[in-house]
Amino acid sequence: MKEFNTRSLVRKNILELQPYLSFRDLHEFNNPVFLDANENASGELNRYPDSTQKKLKQKLAALKGVSADQIAVGNGSDELIDLIIKVFCEPKEDSILMMNPSFAMYGFYASVNGNNVLLLDLDENFEINKDEFLKTANDKQPKVFFLCSPNNPTGNSVEDIEFYIQNFNGIVVVDEAYIEFSDQKSCIGLLEKYSNLIVLQTFSKAWGMAGARVGAAYSSAEIIALINTVKAPYNVNSLSLNKIGEAIDQKDLAEKNIKKTLAEMSWLNHELECLEVVKKIYPSDANFFLVEFEDAEKVYAKLLENEILTSKRSPKIPGCIRINAGSREENILLIETLKNII
């Protein structure tokens, strides 16, 4: 295991911060009378949710093979990204490192927190240049490195991911929002080996629960305790906690839907390859393709005219549009519209 002095990376004021603890959530009661939180005695959702998310963490612990104290639950992975930056990055002093292109919210939350954002430009195959990584990591000393794998918007997984964890003198966050669509192993299995590792996963993609806004961070108990110290007391609502719990109980349905999505990805890839307007389809380990078109602006406008919403990545990624797999009916409509573009 790579030994790491985590406390040396944490903002001093966070180390001194006392977390908000709900008395009722830290104790077990048989028939409690709740007169402590100024709630309304009536109403379907009149009680605050469990601030510690005990039941959900127990289910996640069993599902992922970790202990419950290694899990933090957030209002989407976005909140967890924000909290990680707040724990480790001193405003106006520290910086984060991220791939370019990658998920924009890493840089967004760092900027909101007053931190500098260092970019590692990916090569033509959307891979990281290891020498550039080592130089930036050693010269600039960023506190947190965000690795999105599979990467959004490129779709590819990061190769040799342990190299980056081993050679970074800070916190490495591996965002696995799309891991269920990939053949790659989750980095959750590396948590015992690397104490500077945080793995993010979400219920928004493969689980089909984007509207619930629930994400999870997996790390050492020490790091999770720090994240829980800075989170809002009731950051995930009761409805979402219950829905996610039900989804885990019915994980076979999620697995069935993942297979359906992968089948649509295969069908979509074949159909896109036959289109004259398509120049290149980049390999994907996710539920979307990054597609290069002969005229991306024209294609995007035509799709939008037909109320088919896609994600235009050009000019940052020249000529490219990101398109995720929909239902078969939606995918057929996409292909038929693309066929009519002259």
FENWO-V529438 format. One record per pair of residues at least 12 apart in sequence whose C-alpha atoms are under 8 Angstrom apart, sorted by the first residue. I is the first residue (numbers start at 0). GAP is how many residues later the second one is. If there is no record, write none. Layout:
# FENWO-V529438
I,GAP + I,GAP
This chain:
# FENWO-V529438
0,191 + 0,192 + 0,193 + 0,194 + 1,164 + 1,191 + 1,192 + 1,193 + 1,194 + 2,191 + 2,192 + 3,191 + 3,192 + 5,189 + 5,190 + 5,217 + 8,79 + 8,134 + 8,161 + 9,77 + 9,78 + 9,79 + 10,76 + 10,77 + 10,78 + 10,79 + 13,73 + 13,212 + 13,215 + 13,216 + 14,211 + 16,212 + 17,211 + 18,209 + 18,210 + 18,211 + 19,209 + 19,213 + 20,30 + 20,212 + 21,29 + 21,211 + 24,25 + 24,26 + 24,27 + 44,193 + 47,186 + 47,189 + 47,190 + 48,185 + 48,187 + 48,188 + 48,189 + 49,184 + 49,188 + 50,182 + 50,183 + 50,184 + 50,185 + 52,20 + 52,188 + 53,14 + 54,190 + 55,185 + 55,188 + 55,189 + 56,14 + 56,15 + 56,16 + 58,186 + 58,189 + 63,124 + 68,152 + 68,155 + 68,156 + 69,148 + 69,149 + 69,150 + 69,151 + 69,154 + 70,145 + 70,146 + 70,147 + 70,148 + 70,150 + 70,153 + 71,144 + 71,145 + 71,146 + 71,152 + 71,155 + 71,156 + 72,141 + 72,142 + 72,143 + 72,144 + 72,163 + 73,140 + 73,141 + 73,142 + 73,143 + 73,161 + 73,162 + 74,138 + 74,139 + 74,140 + 74,160 + 74,161 + 75,126 + 75,128 + 75,137 + 75,138 + 75,139 + 75,140 + 76,123 + 76,124 + 76,125 + 76,137 + 76,138 + 76,139 + 76,140 + 77,27 + 77,137 + 79,135 + 79,136 + 79,137 + 79,147 + 80,24 + 80,25 + 80,28 + 81,24 + 81,27 + 81,28 + 82,144 + 82,147 + 82,148 + 83,143 + 84,24 + 84,25 + 84,28 + 84,59 + 85,27 + 85,144 + 86,139 + 86,140 + 86,143 + 87,55 + 87,56 + 88,26 + 88,54 + 88,55 + 89,25 + 90,22 + 90,23 + 90,24 + 91,22 + 91,23 + 91,24 + 92,22 + 92,23 + 93,21 + 93,22 + 93,48 + 93,49 + 94,15 + 94,20 + 94,21 + 94,22 + 94,23 + 94,46 + 94,47 + 94,48 + 94,49 + 95,14 + 95,19 + 95,20 + 95,21 + 95,22 + 95,46 + 95,47 + 95,48 + 95,49 + 95,50 + 96,20 + 96,21 + 96,22 + 96,23 + 96,45 + 96,46 + 96,47 + 96,48 + 96,49 + 97,19 + 97,20 + 97,21 + 97,22 + 97,47 + 97,48 + 97,49 + 98,20 + 98,21 + 98,22 + 98,23 + 98,29 + 98,47 + 98,48 + 98,49 + 99,19 + 99,20 + 99,21 + 99,22 + 100,20 + 100,21 + 100,51 + 100,52 + 100,53 + 101,46 + 101,49 + 101,50 + 101,51 + 101,52 + 102,45 + 102,48 + 102,49 + 102,50 + 105,40 + 117,24 + 119,12 + 119,13 + 125,28 + 125,30 + 126,31 + 126,32 + 127,30 + 133,33 + 136,31 + 136,32 + 140,28 + 141,28 + 142,26 + 142,27 + 142,28 + 143,26 + 143,27 + 143,28 + 143,29 + 144,23 + 144,25 + 144,26 + 144,27 + 144,28 + 145,26 + 145,27 + 145,28 + 145,29 + 146,25 + 146,26 + 146,27 + 146,28 + 147,26 + 147,27 + 147,28 + 147,29 + 148,25 + 148,26 + 148,27 + 148,28 + 148,29 + 148,30 + 149,26 + 149,27 + 149,28 + 149,29 + 149,32 + 149,134 + 149,135 + 149,136 + 152,137 + 152,169 + 153,128 + 153,130 + 153,135 + 153,136 + 154,127 + 154,128 + 154,129 + 154,130 + 154,131 + 154,133 + 154,134 + 154,135 + 155,127 + 155,128 + 155,129 + 155,130 + 156,27 + 156,128 + 164,29 + 164,31 + 164,32 + 165,28 + 169,26 + 170,25 + 170,26 + 170,27 + 171,24 + 171,25 + 171,26 + 172,24 + 172,25 + 172,26 + 172,27 + 173,13 + 173,23 + 173,24 + 173,25 + 173,26 + 174,24 + 174,25 + 174,26 + 175,23 + 175,24 + 175,25 + 175,26 + 176,23 + 176,24 + 176,25 + 176,27 + 176,28 + 177,27 + 177,28 + 177,107 + 177,108 + 177,109 + 178,22 + 178,106 + 178,107 + 179,26 + 179,78 + 180,25 + 180,77 + 180,81 + 180,104 + 180,105 + 180,106 + 181,103 + 181,104 + 182,102 + 186,12 + 187,30 + 187,31 + 190,27 + 190,28 + 190,29 + 191,28 + 194,24 + 194,25 + 196,22 + 196,23 + 197,19 + 197,20 + 197,21 + 197,22 + 198,18 + 198,19 + 198,20 + 199,15 + 199,16 + 199,17 + 199,18 + 200,14 + 200,15 + 200,16 + 201,12 + 201,13 + 201,14 + 202,12 + 202,41 + 205,48 + 205,51 + 205,52 + 206,40 + 206,47 + 206,50 + 206,51 + 207,46 + 208,35 + 211,27 + 211,28 + 211,31 + 211,32 + 212,27 + 213,22 + 213,26 + 213,30 + 260,26 + 260,64 + 260,65 + 261,25 + 263,61 + 263,62 + 263,63 + 263,64 + 263,67 + 264,22 + 264,23 + 264,60 + 267,57 + 267,63 + 268,12 + 270,64 + 271,63 + 274,63 + 274,64 + 276,16 + 276,17 + 276,18 + 276,61 + 276,64 + 277,13 + 277,14 + 277,15 + 277,16 + 278,12 + 278,13 + 278,14 + 278,15 + 279,12 + 279,13 + 286,37 + 286,38 + 287,34 + 287,35 + 287,36 + 287,37 + 288,33 + 288,34 + 288,35 + 288,36 + 289,30 + 289,31 + 289,32 + 289,33 + 290,29 + 290,30 + 290,31 + 290,32 + 291,26 + 291,27 + 291,28 + 291,29 + 292,26 + 292,27 + 292,28 + 293,25 + 294,24 + 295,16 + 295,18 + 295,23 + 295,24 + 295,25 + 296,17 + 296,22 + 298,39 + 298,42 + 299,12 + 299,21 + 301,35 + 301,39 + 302,31 + 302,34 + 302,35 + 305,31 + 307,26 + 309,12 + 309,13 + 309,14 + 310,12
